[in-house]
Amino acid sequence: MWVLALIVLLVVFPVVVILLKGVLDEANAIVPSIAKIRDAARAGSKDLDAVPLLLTTQRQVKETVENVAAYGGSLDVILDDAR
Amino acid sequence: MSAAAVVLLAAVVLIVLALVYFLVSVIFALTKIAKGLDETIAAVGEIVEKSAPVAPVVDDINANLDAAVSALEGLLVKKAGMEDAVGLVEGLYPGAAAQGFRDFPDSKTTKAPRIGEVYTRGTLTLARLGREAPIAAASPIGGPVLRNVLGGSLAARALYPADRPGRSPVIGTNAPVQYEAPDADPSTV
């Protein structure tokens, strides 16, 4: 009986504590990483608030290309061909 | 109850208390993790939602720009000829001649004349727009005039076939006519 009591007290109990403490430490170590990922995702989402401006860029590019095409057509008439 | 049984019971109680403490702590930590992941997933969902229209818009912009590049390259090659076109591009953007034009595969093997080493960018532009245009005195005959000094000089001289105008206006602080605004800051001149 004494042997069993000593084994439980001096072997099983420390092993259980060590294992549980390891699990708790690893779980606590994940928390700041999750916070960093959350902050990065929020920052990325905020950066994408400017995406609707792409529609303006798209329209302006189209207008610019149309103007360039008009200038190109005029230059094609004004300038002689090379050969 | 014997002393050994008491020690065993105390050990079991300690083990149970340790289990309760650590497992409850782990539960709290996992709760924080789950909450953080929920917020992260929400933010990632916003990213996905906001970035969804980016690809088609950028594709459309690229398609427009590709069409413009093709048209301008075609116009440049048509008006300047392949060699001068490659030389002009190389003069404006050193190293660009090696890449060639998109729609002209043979432009990669065309030897670029060293136009940029002789003429400035402004001169190149004026040369293309002036000397070879019908709006000038006379279009050069017999090939490109860009590097033809004699042809270029004659073309410029033909702009004033009757008589050359007077000298260019005198500029500077001693000029008879001052073109600066009366209230101009002299320190900026």
Chai-1 contact restraints between the chains, C-beta under 6 A:
chainA,res_idxA,chainB,res_idxB,connection_type,confidence,min_distance_angstrom,max_distance_angstrom,comment,restraint_id
A,M1,B,A4,contact,1.0,0.0,6.0,A-B,restraint_1
A,W2,B,A4,contact,1.0,0.0,6.0,A-B,restraint_2
A,A5,B,A4,contact,1.0,0.0,6.0,A-B,restraint_3
A,A5,B,V7,contact,1.0,0.0,6.0,A-B,restraint_4
A,A5,B,L8,contact,1.0,0.0,6.0,A-B,restraint_5
A,V8,B,L8,contact,1.0,0.0,6.0,A-B,restraint_6
A,V8,B,A11,contact,1.0,0.0,6.0,A-B,restraint_7
A,L9,B,A11,contact,1.0,0.0,6.0,A-B,restraint_8
A,F13,B,A11,contact,1.0,0.0,6.0,A-B,restraint_9
A,F13,B,L14,contact,1.0,0.0,6.0,A-B,restraint_10
A,F13,B,I15,contact,1.0,0.0,6.0,A-B,restraint_11
A,V16,B,I15,contact,1.0,0.0,6.0,A-B,restraint_12
A,V16,B,A18,contact,1.0,0.0,6.0,A-B,restraint_13
A,V17,B,A18,contact,1.0,0.0,6.0,A-B,restraint_14
A,L20,B,F22,contact,1.0,0.0,6.0,A-B,restraint_15
A,V23,B,V26,contact,1.0,0.0,6.0,A-B,restraint_16
A,L24,B,F22,contact,1.0,0.0,6.0,A-B,restraint_17
A,L24,B,S25,contact,1.0,0.0,6.0,A-B,restraint_18
A,L24,B,V26,contact,1.0,0.0,6.0,A-B,restraint_19
A,A27,B,V26,contact,1.0,0.0,6.0,A-B,restraint_20
A,A27,B,A29,contact,1.0,0.0,6.0,A-B,restraint_21
A,N28,B,A29,contact,1.0,0.0,6.0,A-B,restraint_22
A,I30,B,I33,contact,1.0,0.0,6.0,A-B,restraint_23
A,V31,B,K32,contact,1.0,0.0,6.0,A-B,restraint_24
A,I34,B,I33,contact,1.0,0.0,6.0,A-B,restraint_25
A,I34,B,G36,contact,1.0,0.0,6.0,A-B,restraint_26
A,A35,B,G36,contact,1.0,0.0,6.0,A-B,restraint_27
A,I37,B,T40,contact,1.0,0.0,6.0,A-B,restraint_28
A,R38,B,G36,contact,1.0,0.0,6.0,A-B,restraint_29
A,R38,B,E39,contact,1.0,0.0,6.0,A-B,restraint_30
A,R38,B,T40,contact,1.0,0.0,6.0,A-B,restraint_31
A,A41,B,T40,contact,1.0,0.0,6.0,A-B,restraint_32
A,A41,B,A43,contact,1.0,0.0,6.0,A-B,restraint_33
A,A41,B,V44,contact,1.0,0.0,6.0,A-B,restraint_34
A,R42,B,A43,contact,1.0,0.0,6.0,A-B,restraint_35
A,G44,B,I47,contact,1.0,0.0,6.0,A-B,restraint_36
A,S45,B,A43,contact,1.0,0.0,6.0,A-B,restraint_37
A,S45,B,E46,contact,1.0,0.0,6.0,A-B,restraint_38
A,S45,B,I47,contact,1.0,0.0,6.0,A-B,restraint_39
A,L48,B,K50,contact,1.0,0.0,6.0,A-B,restraint_40
A,L48,B,S51,contact,1.0,0.0,6.0,A-B,restraint_41
A,V51,B,K50,contact,1.0,0.0,6.0,A-B,restraint_42
A,V51,B,V54,contact,1.0,0.0,6.0,A-B,restraint_43
A,L54,B,V57,contact,1.0,0.0,6.0,A-B,restraint_44
A,Q58,B,V57,contact,1.0,0.0,6.0,A-B,restraint_45
A,Q58,B,D60,contact,1.0,0.0,6.0,A-B,restraint_46
A,Q58,B,I61,contact,1.0,0.0,6.0,A-B,restraint_47
A,V61,B,I61,contact,1.0,0.0,6.0,A-B,restraint_48
A,V61,B,N64,contact,1.0,0.0,6.0,A-B,restraint_49
A,K62,B,N64,contact,1.0,0.0,6.0,A-B,restraint_50
A,V65,B,N64,contact,1.0,0.0,6.0,A-B,restraint_51
A,V65,B,A68,contact,1.0,0.0,6.0,A-B,restraint_52
A,V68,B,A68,contact,1.0,0.0,6.0,A-B,restraint_53
A,G72,B,A71,contact,1.0,0.0,6.0,A-B,restraint_54
A,G72,B,L75,contact,1.0,0.0,6.0,A-B,restraint_55
A,I78,B,A133,contact,1.0,0.0,6.0,A-B,restraint_56
A,L79,B,K79,contact,1.0,0.0,6.0,A-B,restraint_57
A,L79,B,A133,contact,1.0,0.0,6.0,A-B,restraint_58
A,D80,B,E132,contact,1.0,0.0,6.0,A-B,restraint_59
A,D80,B,S139,contact,1.0,0.0,6.0,A-B,restraint_60
A,D81,B,K78,contact,1.0,0.0,6.0,A-B,restraint_61
A,A82,B,K79,contact,1.0,0.0,6.0,A-B,restraint_62
A,A82,B,A80,contact,1.0,0.0,6.0,A-B,restraint_63
A,A82,B,G81,contact,1.0,0.0,6.0,A-B,restraint_64
